Amino acid sequence: MLGRMTTDTPARLLTLLSLLQTPREWPGGELAGRLGVSRRTVRRDIDRLRELGYPVQASKGAEGGYRLVAGKAMPPLVLDDEEAVAIAVGLRAGAGHAVEGVDEASVRALAKLEQVLPARLRRQVATLQAATTPLTSGDGATIAPETLTVIASAIAGHERLRFAYRAGDGSESRRLTEPYRLVSTGRRWYLVAYDLDREDWRTFRVDRVGDPFATGARFTPRELPSGDAAEYLRRSIRRRTETWEFTVRFAAPADRIAARVPHWFGAPEPDGPDHCLLHGTTGDPVEWLAVRLAMAGHEFTVRSPAVLADAVRELGSRLLRAAPQS
């Protein structure tokens, strides 16, 4: 379409808008040549774009130039085929693997873009997606981008969502929900929703969701029991995590140990001039706790529980075997 005589005014305006969305200034003569019209027609078309709300800035001079600048609102974008495919592939890759910083907004954008993509471009996106292999975190928690877009669309449209769900213990069930929000933790996506069969709020790992579809039945969003969706998810995960207590005596002052262990373990208490006691609570694996205590860099004795003492002994033996004396 570019570089030809464009007699259809709407088509010409779209072509002009596509050119102006490139981050550069376009001389009036160059735009006229690209569109196959006179400079006077270009000026009239620029005026039409301004009437439609596009902030087109003109520079003074013999040649004169035009560029699109930032306005109060974001106008609709005009993308060519290659740009649309590139954006869709990027959004699908980011949404599908929960990259940190890619939140629900990217999923909404993907849903909107894929809704208007022509069939031929959808095939290109699917082909490119199938030909790439992402490097994931290794826990096998992959998500089909279509799953996220279906959920995001149901949230935006306030439609009840039905899906199959596999729990952590492997049990499977069918769920009918009022979806509220998608939340990304950086490694995983979660759905916060009201479960109609259980008459209570629930959180669902999206990588365990199968065959989601919007039923078409509309609902009025309920109010979360407390906080926003991210805070509700945080509390839900904390409730599901098994925690246990431990007590360790360090051969070092309390202030020194406080600076060397995670603050969520608790505050060390002085136990004599050069020792302290650490009473902590954690939901982490006992093996990880043994390593983390050793990283404090001071001698310590495990008071409780016995399973932690066993893990520390095993860690010490493993380290000795790894560095045999010559």
NUKOL-762822 format. One record per residue (C-alpha): residue in one letter; x, y, z; residue number from 1. Coordinates in Angstrom, 3 decimals, decimal comma, padded with zeros to 6 digits, always signed. Layout:
% residues N
@code: A; xx: X; yy: Y; zz: Z; pos: NUM $
...
END
This chain:
% residues 326
@code: M; xx: +000,000; yy: +000,000; zz: +000,000; pos: 1 $
@code: L; xx: +002,903; yy: +002,351; zz: +000,716; pos: 2 $
@code: G; xx: +004,322; yy: +004,282; zz: -002,233; pos: 3 $
@code: R; xx: +001,203; yy: +003,925; zz: -004,365; pos: 4 $
@code: M; xx: -001,583; yy: +006,332; zz: -005,231; pos: 5 $
@code: T; xx: -004,004; yy: +005,944; zz: -002,321; pos: 6 $
@code: T; xx: -007,378; yy: +007,363; zz: -003,324; pos: 7 $
@code: D; xx: -009,392; yy: +005,760; zz: -000,507; pos: 8 $
@code: T; xx: -009,303; yy: +008,318; zz: +002,304; pos: 9 $
@code: P; xx: -009,744; yy: +005,905; zz: +005,297; pos: 10 $
@code: A; xx: -007,052; yy: +003,598; zz: +003,924; pos: 11 $
@code: R; xx: -004,754; yy: +006,549; zz: +003,308; pos: 12 $
@code: L; xx: -005,292; yy: +007,851; zz: +006,849; pos: 13 $
@code: L; xx: -004,384; yy: +004,450; zz: +008,280; pos: 14 $
@code: T; xx: -001,247; yy: +004,355; zz: +006,152; pos: 15 $
@code: L; xx: -000,326; yy: +007,878; zz: +007,248; pos: 16 $
@code: L; xx: -000,923; yy: +006,964; zz: +010,893; pos: 17 $
@code: S; xx: +001,259; yy: +003,869; zz: +010,546; pos: 18 $
@code: L; xx: +004,099; yy: +006,006; zz: +009,183; pos: 19 $
@code: L; xx: +003,758; yy: +008,634; zz: +011,906; pos: 20 $
@code: Q; xx: +003,905; yy: +005,999; zz: +014,649; pos: 21 $
@code: T; xx: +007,504; yy: +005,346; zz: +013,648; pos: 22 $
@code: P; xx: +009,694; yy: +007,353; zz: +016,090; pos: 23 $
@code: R; xx: +011,010; yy: +009,961; zz: +013,621; pos: 24 $
@code: E; xx: +009,988; yy: +013,193; zz: +011,919; pos: 25 $
@code: W; xx: +008,554; yy: +012,885; zz: +008,409; pos: 26 $
@code: P; xx: +009,065; yy: +015,738; zz: +005,922; pos: 27 $
@code: G; xx: +005,831; yy: +016,670; zz: +004,181; pos: 28 $
@code: G; xx: +007,302; yy: +015,917; zz: +000,762; pos: 29 $
@code: E; xx: +008,369; yy: +012,416; zz: +001,820; pos: 30 $
@code: L; xx: +004,921; yy: +011,657; zz: +003,207; pos: 31 $
@code: A; xx: +003,331; yy: +012,895; zz: -000,018; pos: 32 $
@code: G; xx: +005,619; yy: +010,620; zz: -002,011; pos: 33 $
@code: R; xx: +004,881; yy: +007,612; zz: +000,170; pos: 34 $
@code: L; xx: +001,131; yy: +008,145; zz: -000,104; pos: 35 $
@code: G; xx: +001,103; yy: +009,187; zz: -003,758; pos: 36 $
@code: V; xx: -000,770; yy: +012,425; zz: -003,045; pos: 37 $
@code: S; xx: -000,009; yy: +016,148; zz: -002,949; pos: 38 $
@code: R; xx: +001,411; yy: +017,981; zz: +000,048; pos: 39 $
@code: R; xx: -001,895; yy: +019,796; zz: +000,357; pos: 40 $
@code: T; xx: -003,674; yy: +016,447; zz: +000,751; pos: 41 $
@code: V; xx: -001,145; yy: +015,450; zz: +003,395; pos: 42 $
@code: R; xx: -001,905; yy: +018,635; zz: +005,341; pos: 43 $
@code: R; xx: -005,648; yy: +017,921; zz: +005,152; pos: 44 $
@code: D; xx: -005,087; yy: +014,342; zz: +006,326; pos: 45 $
@code: I; xx: -002,957; yy: +015,586; zz: +009,238; pos: 46 $
@code: D; xx: -005,826; yy: +017,882; zz: +010,239; pos: 47 $
@code: R; xx: -008,229; yy: +014,903; zz: +010,144; pos: 48 $
@code: L; xx: -005,945; yy: +012,901; zz: +012,422; pos: 49 $
@code: R; xx: -005,812; yy: +015,801; zz: +014,865; pos: 50 $
@code: E; xx: -009,614; yy: +015,981; zz: +014,873; pos: 51 $
@code: L; xx: -009,648; yy: +012,278; zz: +015,780; pos: 52 $
@code: G; xx: -007,439; yy: +012,991; zz: +018,788; pos: 53 $
@code: Y; xx: -003,997; yy: +012,072; zz: +017,446; pos: 54 $
@code: P; xx: -001,393; yy: +014,602; zz: +018,687; pos: 55 $
@code: V; xx: +000,508; yy: +015,302; zz: +015,458; pos: 56 $
@code: Q; xx: +003,148; yy: +018,009; zz: +015,815; pos: 57 $
@code: A; xx: +004,325; yy: +020,048; zz: +012,825; pos: 58 $
@code: S; xx: +007,741; yy: +021,693; zz: +012,538; pos: 59 $
@code: K; xx: +008,285; yy: +024,972; zz: +010,749; pos: 60 $
@code: G; xx: +010,618; yy: +025,502; zz: +007,826; pos: 61 $
@code: A; xx: +010,823; yy: +025,315; zz: +004,060; pos: 62 $
@code: E; xx: +010,283; yy: +021,555; zz: +004,016; pos: 63 $
@code: G; xx: +008,232; yy: +021,206; zz: +007,186; pos: 64 $
@code: G; xx: +007,863; yy: +017,918; zz: +009,014; pos: 65 $
@code: Y; xx: +005,380; yy: +015,952; zz: +011,073; pos: 66 $
@code: R; xx: +005,726; yy: +013,606; zz: +014,021; pos: 67 $
@code: L; xx: +003,385; yy: +011,935; zz: +016,488; pos: 68 $
@code: V; xx: +003,987; yy: +013,073; zz: +020,064; pos: 69 $
@code: A; xx: +002,757; yy: +011,898; zz: +023,428; pos: 70 $
@code: G; xx: -000,769; yy: +013,028; zz: +024,248; pos: 71 $
@code: K; xx: -003,133; yy: +012,761; zz: +027,200; pos: 72 $
@code: A; xx: -004,434; yy: +009,363; zz: +026,076; pos: 73 $
@code: M; xx: -002,952; yy: +006,532; zz: +024,057; pos: 74 $
@code: P; xx: -004,502; yy: +006,438; zz: +020,561; pos: 75 $
@code: P; xx: -005,134; yy: +003,125; zz: +018,770; pos: 76 $
@code: L; xx: -001,976; yy: +001,649; zz: +017,269; pos: 77 $
@code: V; xx: -001,672; yy: +000,623; zz: +013,644; pos: 78 $
@code: L; xx: +000,601; yy: -002,391; zz: +013,241; pos: 79 $
@code: D; xx: +001,790; yy: -004,102; zz: +010,106; pos: 80 $
@code: D; xx: +001,799; yy: -007,908; zz: +009,888; pos: 81 $
@code: E; xx: +005,369; yy: -008,375; zz: +011,097; pos: 82 $
@code: E; xx: +004,886; yy: -006,036; zz: +014,075; pos: 83 $
@code: A; xx: +001,647; yy: -007,728; zz: +015,143; pos: 84 $
@code: V; xx: +003,228; yy: -011,193; zz: +014,993; pos: 85 $
@code: A; xx: +006,316; yy: -010,041; zz: +016,919; pos: 86 $
@code: I; xx: +004,225; yy: -008,505; zz: +019,722; pos: 87 $
@code: A; xx: +001,925; yy: -011,533; zz: +019,960; pos: 88 $
@code: V; xx: +004,854; yy: -013,965; zz: +020,161; pos: 89 $
@code: G; xx: +006,537; yy: -011,841; zz: +022,841; pos: 90 $
@code: L; xx: +003,379; yy: -011,599; zz: +024,928; pos: 91 $
@code: R; xx: +002,672; yy: -015,321; zz: +024,588; pos: 92 $
@code: A; xx: +006,210; yy: -016,213; zz: +025,661; pos: 93 $
@code: G; xx: +006,149; yy: -013,850; zz: +028,632; pos: 94 $
@code: A; xx: +002,663; yy: -014,780; zz: +029,770; pos: 95 $
@code: G; xx: +003,243; yy: -018,501; zz: +029,337; pos: 96 $
@code: H; xx: +006,256; yy: -018,621; zz: +031,621; pos: 97 $
@code: A; xx: +005,435; yy: -016,012; zz: +034,252; pos: 98 $
@code: V; xx: +008,491; yy: -013,844; zz: +033,763; pos: 99 $
@code: E; xx: +008,910; yy: -011,476; zz: +036,697; pos: 100 $
@code: G; xx: +007,437; yy: -008,087; zz: +035,910; pos: 101 $
@code: V; xx: +004,971; yy: -009,444; zz: +033,366; pos: 102 $
@code: D; xx: +001,655; yy: -009,085; zz: +035,140; pos: 103 $
@code: E; xx: -002,042; yy: -009,325; zz: +034,306; pos: 104 $
@code: A; xx: -001,829; yy: -006,280; zz: +032,023; pos: 105 $
@code: S; xx: +000,248; yy: -008,256; zz: +029,509; pos: 106 $
@code: V; xx: -002,302; yy: -011,052; zz: +029,542; pos: 107 $
@code: R; xx: -005,130; yy: -008,579; zz: +028,851; pos: 108 $
@code: A; xx: -003,102; yy: -007,110; zz: +025,984; pos: 109 $
@code: L; xx: -002,521; yy: -010,580; zz: +024,568; pos: 110 $
@code: A; xx: -006,235; yy: -011,381; zz: +024,779; pos: 111 $
@code: K; xx: -007,127; yy: -008,186; zz: +022,912; pos: 112 $
@code: L; xx: -004,465; yy: -008,678; zz: +020,244; pos: 113 $
@code: E; xx: -005,295; yy: -012,317; zz: +019,526; pos: 114 $
@code: Q; xx: -008,989; yy: -011,446; zz: +019,273; pos: 115 $
@code: V; xx: -008,377; yy: -009,197; zz: +016,253; pos: 116 $
@code: L; xx: -005,515; yy: -011,068; zz: +014,575; pos: 117 $
@code: P; xx: -006,461; yy: -012,433; zz: +011,139; pos: 118 $
@code: A; xx: -006,375; yy: -016,221; zz: +010,829; pos: 119 $
@code: R; xx: -003,224; yy: -016,131; zz: +008,691; pos: 120 $
@code: L; xx: -001,349; yy: -014,181; zz: +011,388; pos: 121 $
@code: R; xx: -002,619; yy: -016,474; zz: +014,138; pos: 122 $
@code: R; xx: -001,098; yy: -019,387; zz: +012,235; pos: 123 $
@code: Q; xx: +002,224; yy: -017,539; zz: +012,033; pos: 124 $
@code: V; xx: +002,178; yy: -016,886; zz: +015,785; pos: 125 $
@code: A; xx: +001,369; yy: -020,538; zz: +016,529; pos: 126 $
@code: T; xx: +004,128; yy: -021,724; zz: +014,168; pos: 127 $
@code: L; xx: +006,744; yy: -019,496; zz: +015,766; pos: 128 $
@code: Q; xx: +005,635; yy: -020,513; zz: +019,246; pos: 129 $
@code: A; xx: +005,875; yy: -024,212; zz: +018,374; pos: 130 $
@code: A; xx: +009,358; yy: -023,767; zz: +016,925; pos: 131 $
@code: T; xx: +010,850; yy: -022,241; zz: +020,090; pos: 132 $
@code: T; xx: +011,863; yy: -023,930; zz: +023,336; pos: 133 $
@code: P; xx: +011,997; yy: -021,681; zz: +026,407; pos: 134 $
@code: L; xx: +014,452; yy: -022,109; zz: +029,270; pos: 135 $
@code: T; xx: +012,210; yy: -022,504; zz: +032,314; pos: 136 $
@code: S; xx: +012,899; yy: -022,774; zz: +036,010; pos: 137 $
@code: G; xx: +012,959; yy: -026,552; zz: +035,798; pos: 138 $
@code: D; xx: +009,908; yy: -027,301; zz: +037,944; pos: 139 $
@code: G; xx: +007,825; yy: -028,278; zz: +034,906; pos: 140 $
@code: A; xx: +005,169; yy: -025,636; zz: +035,643; pos: 141 $
@code: T; xx: +004,409; yy: -024,543; zz: +032,081; pos: 142 $
@code: I; xx: +001,210; yy: -022,789; zz: +031,014; pos: 143 $
@code: A; xx: -000,486; yy: -022,647; zz: +027,630; pos: 144 $
@code: P; xx: -000,897; yy: -018,951; zz: +026,743; pos: 145 $
@code: E; xx: -004,460; yy: -019,700; zz: +025,624; pos: 146 $
@code: T; xx: -005,274; yy: -020,700; zz: +029,209; pos: 147 $
@code: L; xx: -004,256; yy: -017,282; zz: +030,490; pos: 148 $
@code: T; xx: -006,103; yy: -015,395; zz: +027,770; pos: 149 $
@code: V; xx: -009,344; yy: -017,322; zz: +028,392; pos: 150 $
@code: I; xx: -009,111; yy: -016,623; zz: +032,131; pos: 151 $
@code: A; xx: -008,229; yy: -012,947; zz: +031,593; pos: 152 $
@code: S; xx: -011,152; yy: -012,497; zz: +029,209; pos: 153 $
@code: A; xx: -013,560; yy: -014,090; zz: +031,709; pos: 154 $
@code: I; xx: -012,284; yy: -011,763; zz: +034,449; pos: 155 $
@code: A; xx: -012,671; yy: -008,689; zz: +032,240; pos: 156 $
@code: G; xx: -016,149; yy: -009,716; zz: +031,089; pos: 157 $
@code: H; xx: -017,346; yy: -010,835; zz: +034,573; pos: 158 $
@code: E; xx: -018,227; yy: -014,288; zz: +033,196; pos: 159 $
@code: R; xx: -018,326; yy: -017,466; zz: +035,238; pos: 160 $
@code: L; xx: -015,422; yy: -019,765; zz: +034,439; pos: 161 $
@code: R; xx: -015,481; yy: -023,570; zz: +034,416; pos: 162 $
@code: F; xx: -012,300; yy: -025,669; zz: +034,334; pos: 163 $
@code: A; xx: -010,672; yy: -028,929; zz: +035,348; pos: 164 $
@code: Y; xx: -008,242; yy: -028,707; zz: +038,254; pos: 165 $
@code: R; xx: -005,469; yy: -030,992; zz: +039,499; pos: 166 $
@code: A; xx: -004,611; yy: -030,502; zz: +043,160; pos: 167 $
@code: G; xx: -001,151; yy: -030,863; zz: +044,669; pos: 168 $
@code: D; xx: -001,887; yy: -034,442; zz: +045,774; pos: 169 $
@code: G; xx: -002,880; yy: -035,414; zz: +042,216; pos: 170 $
@code: S; xx: -006,652; yy: -035,489; zz: +042,787; pos: 171 $
@code: E; xx: -008,755; yy: -034,022; zz: +039,976; pos: 172 $
@code: S; xx: -012,012; yy: -032,089; zz: +040,074; pos: 173 $
@code: R; xx: -014,235; yy: -029,768; zz: +038,033; pos: 174 $
@code: R; xx: -014,633; yy: -026,203; zz: +039,250; pos: 175 $
@code: L; xx: -017,238; yy: -023,543; zz: +038,551; pos: 176 $
@code: T; xx: -015,958; yy: -020,148; zz: +039,650; pos: 177 $
@code: E; xx: -016,399; yy: -016,422; zz: +039,537; pos: 178 $
@code: P; xx: -012,866; yy: -015,404; zz: +038,509; pos: 179 $
@code: Y; xx: -011,587; yy: -012,316; zz: +040,311; pos: 180 $
@code: R; xx: -007,907; yy: -011,682; zz: +039,470; pos: 181 $
@code: L; xx: -004,794; yy: -013,278; zz: +037,998; pos: 182 $
@code: V; xx: -001,698; yy: -012,852; zz: +040,181; pos: 183 $
@code: S; xx: +001,900; yy: -013,489; zz: +039,108; pos: 184 $
@code: T; xx: +004,475; yy: -014,399; zz: +041,758; pos: 185 $
@code: G; xx: +007,374; yy: -014,203; zz: +039,287; pos: 186 $
@code: R; xx: +007,623; yy: -017,993; zz: +038,859; pos: 187 $
@code: R; xx: +003,945; yy: -018,965; zz: +038,727; pos: 188 $
@code: W; xx: +000,494; yy: -017,620; zz: +037,878; pos: 189 $
@code: Y; xx: -002,401; yy: -017,978; zz: +040,312; pos: 190 $
@code: L; xx: -006,124; yy: -017,404; zz: +039,855; pos: 191 $
@code: V; xx: -008,046; yy: -015,882; zz: +042,757; pos: 192 $
@code: A; xx: -011,712; yy: -016,820; zz: +042,372; pos: 193 $
@code: Y; xx: -014,929; yy: -017,529; zz: +044,243; pos: 194 $
@code: D; xx: -015,688; yy: -021,266; zz: +044,056; pos: 195 $
@code: L; xx: -019,475; yy: -021,574; zz: +043,623; pos: 196 $
@code: D; xx: -019,689; yy: -025,273; zz: +044,577; pos: 197 $
@code: R; xx: -017,673; yy: -024,781; zz: +047,778; pos: 198 $
@code: E; xx: -019,239; yy: -021,368; zz: +048,475; pos: 199 $
@code: D; xx: -015,878; yy: -019,871; zz: +049,411; pos: 200 $
@code: W; xx: -012,861; yy: -018,062; zz: +047,993; pos: 201 $
@code: R; xx: -010,061; yy: -020,191; zz: +046,549; pos: 202 $
@code: T; xx: -006,679; yy: -019,751; zz: +044,872; pos: 203 $
@code: F; xx: -005,692; yy: -021,973; zz: +041,942; pos: 204 $
@code: R; xx: -002,294; yy: -022,562; zz: +040,372; pos: 205 $
@code: V; xx: -002,905; yy: -021,833; zz: +036,692; pos: 206 $
@code: D; xx: -000,429; yy: -024,513; zz: +035,528; pos: 207 $
@code: R; xx: -002,832; yy: -027,036; zz: +037,128; pos: 208 $
@code: V; xx: -005,894; yy: -025,623; zz: +035,329; pos: 209 $
@code: G; xx: -007,170; yy: -027,560; zz: +032,313; pos: 210 $
@code: D; xx: -009,757; yy: -026,825; zz: +029,604; pos: 211 $
@code: P; xx: -010,971; yy: -023,461; zz: +030,944; pos: 212 $
@code: F; xx: -013,970; yy: -021,891; zz: +029,245; pos: 213 $
@code: A; xx: -016,213; yy: -018,939; zz: +029,982; pos: 214 $
@code: T; xx: -019,822; yy: -020,098; zz: +030,435; pos: 215 $
@code: G; xx: -021,371; yy: -016,818; zz: +029,266; pos: 216 $
@code: A; xx: -023,191; yy: -016,428; zz: +032,593; pos: 217 $
@code: R; xx: -022,498; yy: -012,956; zz: +033,958; pos: 218 $
@code: F; xx: -021,943; yy: -012,136; zz: +037,634; pos: 219 $
@code: T; xx: -021,428; yy: -009,130; zz: +039,852; pos: 220 $
@code: P; xx: -017,909; yy: -009,311; zz: +041,351; pos: 221 $
@code: R; xx: -017,866; yy: -010,068; zz: +045,063; pos: 222 $
@code: E; xx: -015,659; yy: -008,265; zz: +047,542; pos: 223 $
@code: L; xx: -012,603; yy: -010,158; zz: +048,776; pos: 224 $
@code: P; xx: -012,687; yy: -010,998; zz: +052,504; pos: 225 $
@code: S; xx: -009,640; yy: -008,780; zz: +053,093; pos: 226 $
@code: G; xx: -006,983; yy: -006,910; zz: +051,169; pos: 227 $
@code: D; xx: -006,341; yy: -007,041; zz: +047,440; pos: 228 $
@code: A; xx: -005,816; yy: -010,175; zz: +045,337; pos: 229 $
@code: A; xx: -002,045; yy: -010,239; zz: +045,849; pos: 230 $
@code: E; xx: -002,375; yy: -009,995; zz: +049,631; pos: 231 $
@code: Y; xx: -005,122; yy: -012,630; zz: +049,667; pos: 232 $
@code: L; xx: -002,864; yy: -015,005; zz: +047,685; pos: 233 $
@code: R; xx: +000,035; yy: -014,324; zz: +050,034; pos: 234 $
@code: R; xx: -002,067; yy: -015,221; zz: +053,067; pos: 235 $
@code: S; xx: -003,500; yy: -018,280; zz: +051,346; pos: 236 $
@code: I; xx: -000,061; yy: -019,656; zz: +050,528; pos: 237 $
@code: R; xx: +001,104; yy: -018,968; zz: +054,077; pos: 238 $
@code: R; xx: -001,867; yy: -020,909; zz: +055,510; pos: 239 $
@code: R; xx: -001,158; yy: -023,924; zz: +053,291; pos: 240 $
@code: T; xx: +002,546; yy: -024,077; zz: +054,156; pos: 241 $
@code: E; xx: +003,460; yy: -026,403; zz: +057,030; pos: 242 $
@code: T; xx: +005,635; yy: -024,567; zz: +059,521; pos: 243 $
@code: W; xx: +007,781; yy: -025,892; zz: +062,342; pos: 244 $
@code: E; xx: +009,866; yy: -024,423; zz: +065,158; pos: 245 $
@code: F; xx: +013,569; yy: -024,800; zz: +065,879; pos: 246 $
@code: T; xx: +016,040; yy: -023,660; zz: +068,547; pos: 247 $
@code: V; xx: +019,752; yy: -023,187; zz: +067,924; pos: 248 $
@code: R; xx: +022,530; yy: -021,886; zz: +070,230; pos: 249 $
@code: F; xx: +025,271; yy: -019,891; zz: +068,499; pos: 250 $
@code: A; xx: +028,764; yy: -019,235; zz: +069,834; pos: 251 $
@code: A; xx: +028,515; yy: -015,534; zz: +068,960; pos: 252 $
@code: P; xx: +026,755; yy: -012,394; zz: +070,244; pos: 253 $
@code: A; xx: +023,107; yy: -011,883; zz: +069,314; pos: 254 $
@code: D; xx: +023,702; yy: -008,757; zz: +067,219; pos: 255 $
@code: R; xx: +026,295; yy: -010,542; zz: +065,103; pos: 256 $
@code: I; xx: +024,012; yy: -013,496; zz: +064,395; pos: 257 $
@code: A; xx: +021,054; yy: -011,183; zz: +063,680; pos: 258 $
@code: A; xx: +023,054; yy: -009,695; zz: +060,822; pos: 259 $
@code: R; xx: +023,874; yy: -013,132; zz: +059,362; pos: 260 $
@code: V; xx: +020,517; yy: -014,959; zz: +059,347; pos: 261 $
@code: P; xx: +017,204; yy: -014,104; zz: +057,580; pos: 262 $
@code: H; xx: +015,082; yy: -011,722; zz: +059,659; pos: 263 $
@code: W; xx: +012,015; yy: -013,965; zz: +059,343; pos: 264 $
@code: F; xx: +013,767; yy: -016,608; zz: +061,483; pos: 265 $
@code: G; xx: +013,242; yy: -014,331; zz: +064,452; pos: 266 $
@code: A; xx: +015,494; yy: -012,213; zz: +066,660; pos: 267 $
@code: P; xx: +018,380; yy: -013,965; zz: +068,467; pos: 268 $
@code: E; xx: +018,353; yy: -013,608; zz: +072,274; pos: 269 $
@code: P; xx: +021,555; yy: -013,159; zz: +074,325; pos: 270 $
@code: D; xx: +022,592; yy: -016,284; zz: +076,269; pos: 271 $
@code: G; xx: +025,699; yy: -015,237; zz: +078,127; pos: 272 $
@code: P; xx: +028,402; yy: -012,783; zz: +077,026; pos: 273 $
@code: D; xx: +029,423; yy: -014,551; zz: +073,813; pos: 274 $
@code: H; xx: +026,455; yy: -016,799; zz: +072,976; pos: 275 $
@code: C; xx: +022,866; yy: -016,398; zz: +071,862; pos: 276 $
@code: L; xx: +019,747; yy: -018,478; zz: +071,309; pos: 277 $
@code: L; xx: +017,734; yy: -018,376; zz: +068,088; pos: 278 $
@code: H; xx: +014,113; yy: -019,533; zz: +068,376; pos: 279 $
@code: G; xx: +012,729; yy: -019,564; zz: +064,843; pos: 280 $
@code: T; xx: +009,790; yy: -020,691; zz: +062,746; pos: 281 $
@code: T; xx: +010,037; yy: -021,741; zz: +059,107; pos: 282 $
@code: G; xx: +008,227; yy: -023,671; zz: +056,408; pos: 283 $
@code: D; xx: +011,396; yy: -024,377; zz: +054,435; pos: 284 $
@code: P; xx: +012,899; yy: -027,878; zz: +054,005; pos: 285 $
@code: V; xx: +015,080; yy: -028,948; zz: +056,910; pos: 286 $
@code: E; xx: +018,058; yy: -029,511; zz: +054,590; pos: 287 $
@code: W; xx: +017,898; yy: -025,882; zz: +053,411; pos: 288 $
@code: L; xx: +017,713; yy: -024,665; zz: +057,027; pos: 289 $
@code: A; xx: +020,859; yy: -026,677; zz: +057,904; pos: 290 $
@code: V; xx: +022,743; yy: -024,994; zz: +055,072; pos: 291 $
@code: R; xx: +021,436; yy: -021,536; zz: +055,986; pos: 292 $
@code: L; xx: +022,475; yy: -021,895; zz: +059,627; pos: 293 $
@code: A; xx: +025,955; yy: -023,052; zz: +058,580; pos: 294 $
@code: M; xx: +026,245; yy: -019,953; zz: +056,368; pos: 295 $
@code: A; xx: +026,039; yy: -017,761; zz: +059,485; pos: 296 $
@code: G; xx: +029,762; yy: -018,448; zz: +059,869; pos: 297 $
@code: H; xx: +029,803; yy: -019,337; zz: +063,583; pos: 298 $
@code: E; xx: +029,749; yy: -022,518; zz: +065,657; pos: 299 $
@code: F; xx: +026,250; yy: -023,559; zz: +066,696; pos: 300 $
@code: T; xx: +024,418; yy: -026,355; zz: +068,485; pos: 301 $
@code: V; xx: +020,952; yy: -027,588; zz: +067,552; pos: 302 $
@code: R; xx: +018,697; yy: -027,768; zz: +070,597; pos: 303 $
@code: S; xx: +015,570; yy: -028,883; zz: +068,675; pos: 304 $
@code: P; xx: +014,072; yy: -030,524; zz: +066,706; pos: 305 $
@code: A; xx: +015,932; yy: -033,810; zz: +066,303; pos: 306 $
@code: V; xx: +015,289; yy: -033,855; zz: +062,547; pos: 307 $
@code: L; xx: +017,287; yy: -030,627; zz: +062,198; pos: 308 $
@code: A; xx: +020,176; yy: -032,088; zz: +064,192; pos: 309 $
@code: D; xx: +020,161; yy: -035,111; zz: +061,858; pos: 310 $
@code: A; xx: +020,197; yy: -032,846; zz: +058,812; pos: 311 $
@code: V; xx: +023,152; yy: -030,854; zz: +060,185; pos: 312 $
@code: R; xx: +025,124; yy: -034,073; zz: +060,870; pos: 313 $
@code: E; xx: +024,418; yy: -035,333; zz: +057,358; pos: 314 $
@code: L; xx: +025,475; yy: -032,009; zz: +055,870; pos: 315 $
@code: G; xx: +028,725; yy: -032,044; zz: +057,838; pos: 316 $
@code: S; xx: +029,510; yy: -035,606; zz: +056,760; pos: 317 $
@code: R; xx: +028,793; yy: -034,795; zz: +053,138; pos: 318 $
@code: L; xx: +031,068; yy: -031,761; zz: +053,214; pos: 319 $
@code: L; xx: +033,890; yy: -033,782; zz: +054,811; pos: 320 $
@code: R; xx: +033,563; yy: -036,455; zz: +052,117; pos: 321 $
@code: A; xx: +033,661; yy: -033,770; zz: +049,455; pos: 322 $
@code: A; xx: +037,045; yy: -032,494; zz: +050,667; pos: 323 $
@code: P; xx: +039,142; yy: -035,544; zz: +051,759; pos: 324 $
@code: Q; xx: +042,461; yy: -034,908; zz: +053,444; pos: 325 $
@code: S; xx: +045,547; yy: -035,498; zz: +051,311; pos: 326 $
END
